[in-house]
Structure formats: C-alpha cells, structure tokens
Amino acid sequence: MSRVLIIDDDPAMAQVMSSLCSEAGHTPISYTSASKALQLLASHAPQLVITDIKHEDGADLDVFHACKIALPHVPVILVTANRNLQIAVGAMRAGAADYLLKPFNIADLRVAMQRARERDLDRNIGVAPRVGEAQHFENIIGGSARMEDVFNLIRKVADTDSTILITGESGTGKELVAKALHFNSARHRQPFVAINCSALPENLLESELFGHKKGAFTGAVQDKAGLFEEAEGGTIFLDEINSMALLLQTKLLRVLQERVIRRVGENRNIPIHVRVLAASNEPLFQKLKEGTFREDLYYRLAVIPLEIPPLRERREDIALLVEHFLLKYGGLRPEAVAIDKDALQALREYPWPGNVRELENAVERACALCENRLVRLYDLPPRVLSQRFDNEQDKAFKTTRFNPQLPIGRPLAEFIATQERCFIEETIRANRGSRERAAKVLGISSATLYRKLDAASMPPIQKSDLGGKVGGSET
C-alpha cells in the first residue's frame, strides 16, 4: 500500500489520521513539526501527503509548495480550520488534491484519501486529453500542435526502458519532460536522480556518476556509491550531456552497452538496472563533426530522440503558460491575480530567448510588483516593454514611410526633436504618468528624461490624459 506523510501540529489530530491510515492498510509517517518534515521529505518519498495549512513553526504552505516542486506526482490533501473559501479555491487551482475543513468526519478524510489515490492512478495510466485542450505533464503545459506531438510521444515511450535523448534550447523544460517520462512509467515509485554534466569537472563527475573506493584519490575518506547506484530500479537523467568530456563518454558508453558500472579505484563490476535519459541544449550533430562527441554514444543515447520546440515556435501556448504562472505565484492568496490585454499581448509578441523559464520569471516579477491584483503593461520587465515599443515603431515607420503628410521642408533637427517628444510622451502615458518607470523603459536616467522634458518645454501630463490619478513626484 502507500506511504502517507501526515503533518499537523495538533498531536491528537495527527494520531487520529495516522490510525485511520493504518486501518486502511497504509504506512503513516507522522510529524507535528512541519520544518522537520520538510527536511526529510525526499528521504520518505511518500505517495500521499496530508498537511495542515497553518503550522506553529511558521512553515504554513511550505510543505505544499515543497511537494509540488520536489515530488510533483504526489497528491496533497490540505486540512485547516480557516473557513475562507478563497483559500480553498486558490489551493485547488494550485494543484491540491483535496481540501478539508476542521473539524471533519473520519468518513470525509477516508473519501478524500480515496479520491486522491484514484486521481494518482488515473495520472499514471494516462487518460488521453481532448484535442486542443491544455495538457499537463508534471507542469509541462501546452495546447499547440507542436506540444501535442511531444505529449503523444511521452505517452508512447514513457513506460519503456528505451534510452531517450531530449533536445531543446535552455529553458524549454527538458528536465520536466524527463520527470514526466519517469513518473508516467512503471518505475515511478523508484528514484529519479538528475545531474547536470556541465556543473562538475571531469574527475568529480566520474566519481559522482560511478562512485569511488576509499583512498582512490585525495579526499576519498570512505567508500561512496555513485548516482547510478542511487538510481537503482529507477531513472537517471544526464542533463547537458553535450558538455561531457570524451574519456567519460567512453566510460558511459560501456555502461549503456554492458549495464555495469565500476567505482573509481575499484576492480569489481556492479550490475545496474537503471533507465538512462539524457538531454542536450545544443545540436549534437555539429559536435560529432568536430569530433568532440562520440558517434557511437550518440546513437546509444538517441534510441528515441525527443525535441522540445522553443517558445517562439508555439506562441499560442503563451496565454496558457501565463495563466498557470499567475495561479502559481498568486493563486494561494485571498484574490487571484489577473492580467490585462495589453500586458498579455506584449508577452505574446516578445521572442523569449530564455523560453519558458524566462516567461515564468517575468510573470513572477509582475505578480510581485502589480497593484490591485492586476498585472499591467508597466509591471513587465523592461526588455519585454522595449520589444513592444520597437514593434510599434516599426509599424509606425511602415505606415508613414511614404505618407504625403510628412513635414517635407522642415529642418531635420526640428523633426527629430518633435518625434522624440511624442515618443517620450507616449512612453510616460503607457506607464501611467510615472517618469521614473518611463526612463527605465527608454533606457535613460531619470535626470536625462527630465532634461529632455525641459528642453522640449513639454506641458505637464493631465489626469484626463491618463484616465486616473497621477502621483506627485512621478508627474
């Protein structure tokens, strides 16, 4: 049966829930300290978590967030005495499996546990979604045709032992895809171990992957198992494998061929039963031509190649991703965070060189800076706003390039000064009268902006121009 992690600072309530789990054939692990439970979360590897929202040691929703990040496949049931329904709605939107109000009946808890387990089983079986519907695999979100192809391939190959090479630009979610492959396979209750191959020098990476024997090198004070051994029965994910040195590539090839590893400084082979997933953030064919990546290793890794498209090639998914991140960073507050149409359009137009990771950072920033729970254009990062203004300038140029209304005959300096003044005015209006924000968007200092305003003898912007109140020092 299941391991159930129970966290409640009321010892009596924790005992009641533990007894119920035991009667149902589960193995309860009970804590009255949320902080201690968080420290041991990964080592317990629970299949279900039941936790109070408020804790005396201040952890509050930290347990819930930690589970969704570290163990995204684990259902979480939240219990609380707070009868604010907005909290319940926000928790469910953010991914809670269920929500119970104290005091609750034992029968209610029993039903909630059963529902959570059934949903977990449904997720592992994998119910096919309707075409065009937003699809989710361990926080991978998309409804575009390109992402439907990715999801379909994940479903087909997840429950196999084939080695898969995941390719895609940085920030596209390669590790999320690797987790989706693991947690939707028969290995989902076994370890998922990930390592970034570019994070360590060659000698340390070899020790991390294969382990070492005591005395094998300076600092090896005891025997150490490697990550392949830690992942026994489960999955190992080798991220940025394109950065692995040639000598280590040779040793990895032997592991894939013979399914044995040898610790550094040891002569005996250790058999392993591990599925290998690898990822590269650059095309490997060029490295094959350059001789910096072994061709035979490439074909061993790319038994099934899986390419994740960059965000700029699936712009129709941006609105879905924005909605998800708004819920993630604002959904558990009393009121949900929304976004206005101009801000959303700016996000759609931006090319996102950092892909989904950059978009998530932008939305998190906007949620922190926004007022009245609404993300507006000026809450977005300056680089996004600059792109939008560049696009608008391009449109204006194309529209007026052969316009007979152009002031032919006026001095060039006068025309440039007029255009600069208009551009500064519009930028200030777009930022609701804030000259400080406008200066940041324009890429100039506040002093330079004020100097340009004085030089142009611009009149102050009126409330009627902005449709709202203008702050004193920022007007």
C-alpha angles and dihedrals in degrees: 000000000000135000107232120198111209121192121181128137089216103086092200093053091046089052093050092051091045091052091050091051091049092050089052091053097256127128110242122207107192130196132174090191114072093193092056091047090053091053091054098036098109095043093055093048093197123198092210134023125202112187140162115239095225122051131184092230091058099251091123108159094356091103091055094048092045091053094049090051102038100029106022093167094058115098115228125206114200122207126188145153091226110108096196102128091200089068090052092050092047092048093051092047090051092055109273111154093217144345127220128189120219128271093042132165120254086238090059091054091047091053092046091052092049092050091049092051092047091052090049091052091048090052092051093047089049117225111215112244126224116269112267093019120126106263127206131201112168091324095319103134132189145123099188123114090248092055093043086060090052092049092047091052091048090054092049099048104027095092096048131089094232118132110245129201112208114200131186143116121286112284097025094112106258094156090049089055090049090052091048090053091050100042093046092053135079087261093064094111091052126078124293108203122186131187132177106227092203094057097074136046117251098264094048093044091054090052091047093050101040104018127230142247122244110273094016090126140349109300096023093122095160142013112281130196115224129229092264089061092044089054093052110150091007139063135295118203117204106197122197091010087165087079095057116120118247095246091054090046088060091053092047090051089056090051092052092047100043102023092226132110132202122209118233108270094014131105102203124090121232116207115226134197102199134136113229122216120178135187136199129190093202134047110273096206091078090051089050089056091047091050093237095115126048114245094211091052091049092057091045090054098040097058083129114016116205119189122196113207119231116253093250088064094054103040091153087073094059095086091050091049092047090052090050094050092046088057092044096052100030108017098093093054121095091264128033119242117242133191128223122234096252093054092047091049090052089053090050092052098048113097095224102215087182090051122205093346091058091047091051091051091049093051092045089052092048092050090053095048102037123107127220091012092287124116110219133185095268091054090068123094115275092244090060092048092047090055090050093050090047090053091049091049090051090051091048091049093051090048097049101032094103097019111141088210091073109120097251110184097034119114114269093232091055092049092049091048091052093049092048091051092051092048093050091048093052092046091053091048091050087055093050095252097310107139091186092058091043091054090053091050091048091049095237133111121263089245091056091049092051090048091053091048092052092046091052092044090227116185116236117271111255128223089244089060092057103035092232148045118310118217117241106239094032096058 
